[in-house]
Amino acid sequence: MMLFLSPAQINAVITFVVSLIVATIAFFAAGRLLSGVNAKFTDAIFVALLGLLLKLGIDWAISYVLVPGLNEIVIFAWSVVGLLATFIIWMILVQHFFDTMFVRGLTIVVIAIILIFVIDFGINYVFLIFFP
């Protein structure tokens, strides 16, 4: 039996894998910068993977369960709630896996999110240059 995936499903898998790689690099760099030897690459993989899976679940719940048929303002509000929930989840995961306290965990997450945006911008810029 062959497995057939639609182009949208292939796009979703590729997007998830690239997001996982980018988030892992960002959390490892921020964790190593602030937490030192407590930040291991495998811990960064677990933080990124669990955070992205929970973000995927929250986004799915918001998109398909909570807001079908609502206006754009309510959808935006629920998206902000989803981003805040993802931020809190990443804070808890960083504090657990990197053995840090609240302020250092908060700083690691903020630096990692900034790094994720910078790396994502760079990837988008490169693709825009090579694939106009």
C-alpha positions as a Markdown table, in Angstrom:
| # | Residue | x | y | z |
|---|---|---|---|---|
| 1 | Met | 0.0 | 0.0 | 0.0 |
| 2 | Met | 1.4 | 3.4 | -1.0 |
| 3 | Leu | 1.0 | 6.5 | 1.1 |
| 4 | Phe | -0.3 | 9.4 | -0.9 |
| 5 | Leu | 0.1 | 12.9 | 0.5 |
| 6 | Ser | -1.5 | 16.0 | -0.9 |
| 7 | Pro | 0.7 | 19.0 | -1.6 |
| 8 | Ala | -0.8 | 20.8 | 1.4 |
| 9 | Gln | 0.2 | 17.8 | 3.7 |
| 10 | Ile | 3.7 | 17.7 | 2.3 |
| 11 | Asn | 4.0 | 21.5 | 2.8 |
| 12 | Ala | 2.8 | 21.1 | 6.4 |
| 13 | Val | 5.4 | 18.4 | 7.1 |
| 14 | Ile | 8.2 | 20.4 | 5.6 |
| 15 | Thr | 7.2 | 23.5 | 7.5 |
| 16 | Phe | 7.1 | 21.6 | 10.8 |
| 17 | Val | 10.5 | 20.0 | 10.2 |
| 18 | Val | 12.1 | 23.4 | 9.3 |
| 19 | Ser | 10.4 | 25.1 | 12.3 |
| 20 | Leu | 11.8 | 22.3 | 14.5 |
| 21 | Ile | 15.3 | 22.8 | 13.2 |
| 22 | Val | 15.1 | 26.6 | 13.6 |
| 23 | Ala | 13.6 | 26.4 | 17.1 |
| 24 | Thr | 16.1 | 23.8 | 18.2 |
| 25 | Ile | 19.0 | 26.0 | 17.1 |
| 26 | Ala | 17.5 | 29.1 | 18.7 |
| 27 | Phe | 16.8 | 27.4 | 22.0 |
| 28 | Phe | 20.2 | 25.8 | 22.1 |
| 29 | Ala | 22.0 | 29.0 | 21.4 |
| 30 | Ala | 20.0 | 31.0 | 23.9 |
| 31 | Gly | 20.3 | 28.3 | 26.5 |
| 32 | Arg | 24.0 | 27.9 | 26.1 |
| 33 | Leu | 24.4 | 31.7 | 26.3 |
| 34 | Leu | 22.5 | 32.1 | 29.5 |
| 35 | Ser | 22.5 | 28.7 | 31.2 |
| 36 | Gly | 26.0 | 27.4 | 30.2 |
| 37 | Val | 26.5 | 23.7 | 30.5 |
| 38 | Asn | 22.9 | 23.0 | 31.7 |
| 39 | Ala | 21.7 | 23.6 | 28.1 |
| 40 | Lys | 22.3 | 20.4 | 26.1 |
| 41 | Phe | 21.4 | 20.0 | 22.4 |
| 42 | Thr | 19.0 | 17.1 | 23.2 |
| 43 | Asp | 17.2 | 19.2 | 25.7 |
| 44 | Ala | 16.8 | 21.9 | 23.1 |
| 45 | Ile | 15.4 | 19.3 | 20.7 |
| 46 | Phe | 12.9 | 18.2 | 23.4 |
| 47 | Val | 11.9 | 21.8 | 24.2 |
| 48 | Ala | 11.4 | 22.7 | 20.6 |
| 49 | Leu | 9.6 | 19.5 | 19.7 |
| 50 | Leu | 7.2 | 19.6 | 22.7 |
| 51 | Gly | 6.6 | 23.3 | 22.3 |
| 52 | Leu | 5.9 | 23.0 | 18.6 |
| 53 | Leu | 3.6 | 20.0 | 19.0 |
| 54 | Leu | 1.6 | 21.8 | 21.7 |
| 55 | Lys | 1.5 | 24.9 | 19.5 |
| 56 | Leu | 0.2 | 22.8 | 16.6 |
| 57 | Gly | -2.5 | 21.4 | 18.9 |
| 58 | Ile | -3.5 | 24.9 | 20.1 |
| 59 | Asp | -3.6 | 26.3 | 16.6 |
| 60 | Trp | -5.7 | 23.3 | 15.4 |
| 61 | Ala | -8.1 | 23.8 | 18.3 |
| 62 | Ile | -8.4 | 27.5 | 17.6 |
| 63 | Ser | -8.8 | 27.1 | 13.9 |
| 64 | Tyr | -11.2 | 24.2 | 13.7 |
| 65 | Val | -12.9 | 24.0 | 17.1 |
| 66 | Leu | -13.3 | 27.4 | 18.6 |
| 67 | Val | -13.6 | 30.0 | 15.8 |
| 68 | Pro | -15.3 | 28.7 | 12.7 |
| 69 | Gly | -17.7 | 31.3 | 11.4 |
| 70 | Leu | -16.5 | 34.2 | 13.7 |
| 71 | Asn | -15.2 | 37.6 | 12.6 |
| 72 | Glu | -11.6 | 38.5 | 12.2 |
| 73 | Ile | -11.3 | 40.4 | 15.5 |
| 74 | Val | -12.3 | 37.3 | 17.5 |
| 75 | Ile | -10.0 | 35.1 | 15.4 |
| 76 | Phe | -7.1 | 37.5 | 16.1 |
| 77 | Ala | -7.9 | 37.6 | 19.8 |
| 78 | Trp | -7.8 | 33.8 | 20.0 |
| 79 | Ser | -4.6 | 33.7 | 18.0 |
| 80 | Val | -3.0 | 36.1 | 20.6 |
| 81 | Val | -4.3 | 33.7 | 23.3 |
| 82 | Gly | -2.6 | 30.8 | 21.5 |
| 83 | Leu | 0.7 | 32.7 | 21.3 |
| 84 | Leu | 0.6 | 33.5 | 25.0 |
| 85 | Ala | -0.2 | 29.9 | 25.8 |
| 86 | Thr | 2.8 | 28.8 | 23.6 |
| 87 | Phe | 5.0 | 31.3 | 25.3 |
| 88 | Ile | 4.0 | 30.0 | 28.8 |
| 89 | Ile | 4.5 | 26.4 | 27.6 |
| 90 | Trp | 8.0 | 27.2 | 26.3 |
| 91 | Met | 8.8 | 28.9 | 29.6 |
| 92 | Ile | 7.8 | 25.8 | 31.6 |
| 93 | Leu | 9.7 | 23.5 | 29.3 |
| 94 | Val | 12.9 | 25.7 | 29.4 |
| 95 | Gln | 12.8 | 25.9 | 33.2 |
| 96 | His | 12.4 | 22.1 | 33.4 |
| 97 | Phe | 14.9 | 21.0 | 30.8 |
| 98 | Phe | 17.6 | 23.7 | 31.3 |
| 99 | Asp | 17.4 | 23.7 | 35.1 |
| 100 | Thr | 16.8 | 27.4 | 35.4 |
| 101 | Met | 14.7 | 29.7 | 37.6 |
| 102 | Phe | 12.0 | 32.0 | 36.4 |
| 103 | Val | 13.9 | 35.1 | 35.2 |
| 104 | Arg | 16.6 | 33.2 | 33.4 |
| 105 | Gly | 14.0 | 30.9 | 31.8 |
| 106 | Leu | 12.0 | 34.0 | 30.7 |
| 107 | Thr | 15.2 | 35.5 | 29.2 |
| 108 | Ile | 16.1 | 32.3 | 27.4 |
| 109 | Val | 12.6 | 32.1 | 25.8 |
| 110 | Val | 12.6 | 35.8 | 24.8 |
| 111 | Ile | 16.1 | 35.5 | 23.2 |
| 112 | Ala | 15.1 | 32.2 | 21.5 |
| 113 | Ile | 11.9 | 33.8 | 20.0 |
| 114 | Ile | 14.0 | 36.8 | 18.7 |
| 115 | Leu | 16.5 | 34.3 | 17.2 |
| 116 | Ile | 13.6 | 32.3 | 15.6 |
| 117 | Phe | 12.3 | 35.5 | 14.0 |
| 118 | Val | 15.8 | 36.5 | 12.7 |
| 119 | Ile | 16.5 | 33.0 | 11.3 |
| 120 | Asp | 13.1 | 32.8 | 9.8 |
| 121 | Phe | 13.5 | 36.2 | 8.1 |
| 122 | Gly | 16.9 | 35.1 | 6.8 |
| 123 | Ile | 15.4 | 31.9 | 5.3 |
| 124 | Asn | 12.5 | 33.8 | 3.7 |
| 125 | Tyr | 15.0 | 36.3 | 2.3 |
| 126 | Val | 17.2 | 33.6 | 0.7 |
| 127 | Phe | 14.1 | 31.9 | -0.8 |
| 128 | Leu | 12.9 | 35.2 | -2.1 |
| 129 | Ile | 16.2 | 35.8 | -3.8 |
| 130 | Phe | 16.5 | 32.3 | -5.4 |
| 131 | Phe | 12.8 | 31.7 | -6.1 |
| 132 | Pro | 11.2 | 35.0 | -7.0 |
